Amino acid sequence: MTRARRAHDPGRQSRVAATSEAATRVDVLDMVPTVNQAMRIESQEPGLLLWLPLQPRWWMRPPLSWILPYRKEKGIALDAMGRQVLEACNGEATVETIVERFAERHQLRFHEARQSVLSFLRMLVERRVIALVAVGLPTESGRS
């Protein structure tokens, strides 16, 4: 098969996408979620209220900021399940461990819990509440 035909093969593209998606999912399960240290957390039973500092924009500087008030923090409310997942993000447990505990607690199969937890963690990463840290990666020689 020529290179041009291989590039236009729809079956090949779906196989490549499925392979990279599976590899990405496995890699994410080995990562360790850590909470943003700049975030302020307020407990509101049964959930949490998270306050994240906003990056100042160009118009948030004086003298314009004297006239136009702006928010310095963005609030995010979590329910009881969100609170459980966020509290499990202690910087030590891997995503796989968090998924297993969530599945146990809510009597779900691993794959069902994985789907829910990964989509929730993706949302938290997009909103900069947590960061996923890869552990056990080889370091460059000469660096500590």
SVG drawing of the C-alpha trace seen along z (x, -y; Angstrom):
<svg xmlns="http://www.w3.org/2000/svg" viewBox="-24 -56 50 60">
<polyline fill="none" stroke="black" stroke-width="0.4" points="0.0,0.0 1.4,-3.3 2.0,-6.2 -0.8,-8.3 -3.3,-5.4 -2.3,-4.7 -2.8,-8.3 -6.4,-8.2 -7.3,-4.8 -10.2,-5.5 -9.7,-2.2 -6.0,-3.0 -6.9,-6.4 -9.5,-4.9 -7.0,-2.2 -4.3,-4.8 -6.8,-7.0 -7.9,-4.0 -4.3,-2.9 -3.3,-6.4 -6.5,-6.8 -5.8,-3.5 -2.2,-4.5 -3.2,-7.8 -5.8,-6.3 -3.2,-3.9 -0.7,-6.7 -3.3,-8.8 -4.1,-5.9 -0.5,-5.9 -0.4,-9.7 -0.8,-11.3 -3.2,-14.2 -2.1,-17.1 -4.2,-20.0 -3.5,-23.6 -1.8,-25.1 -3.0,-28.6 -6.6,-27.5 -8.7,-28.4 -11.1,-25.7 -14.3,-26.3 -16.3,-23.4 -20.0,-23.5 -21.6,-20.3 -21.9,-18.0 -19.7,-19.5 -16.9,-22.0 -16.5,-25.6 -13.2,-26.2 -11.8,-29.7 -9.1,-30.0 -7.2,-33.2 -7.6,-34.8 -4.8,-36.0 -5.0,-39.8 -5.8,-41.0 -4.4,-44.1 -7.5,-46.1 -7.4,-45.1 -4.5,-47.5 -5.0,-51.1 -6.4,-53.5 -9.0,-51.4 -9.4,-49.0 -10.4,-52.0 -13.5,-52.5 -14.3,-48.9 -14.4,-46.5 -13.3,-42.9 -13.3,-39.6 -9.9,-38.4 -11.1,-34.8 -13.3,-32.3 -15.6,-30.0 -16.3,-26.4 -18.9,-24.4 -18.4,-20.6 -21.1,-18.2 -20.4,-15.2 -19.0,-12.9 -16.8,-15.7 -15.6,-16.3 -14.7,-12.6 -12.6,-12.6 -10.9,-15.9 -10.0,-14.7 -8.5,-11.6 -6.2,-13.8 -3.6,-14.0 -0.5,-13.9 0.3,-10.2 -2.5,-8.1 -2.5,-7.4 -5.6,-7.9 -6.0,-4.2 -6.2,-3.9 -8.7,-6.7 -10.9,-5.0 -10.7,-1.7 -11.7,-3.4 -14.5,-5.2 -15.8,-2.0 -15.7,-0.2 -17.5,-3.0 -20.3,-3.4 -20.5,0.3 -19.6,-0.2 -17.5,1.8 -14.0,0.4 -14.8,-0.7 -17.9,-2.6 -16.0,-4.3 -13.0,-5.0 -15.3,-6.9 -16.9,-9.0 -13.7,-9.8 -11.6,-10.5 -14.2,-12.9 -14.4,-14.7 -10.6,-14.9 -10.4,-16.3 -12.8,-19.0 -10.7,-19.8 -7.5,-20.0 -9.2,-22.3 -10.2,-24.6 -6.7,-24.4 -8.0,-22.9 -5.6,-20.0 -2.5,-19.0 -1.7,-15.4 1.9,-14.6 3.7,-11.7 5.8,-9.7 8.6,-7.3 9.7,-8.9 13.5,-8.7 15.2,-12.0 17.8,-13.6 21.4,-12.8 23.2,-15.7 20.0,-17.1 18.8,-16.5"/>
</svg>
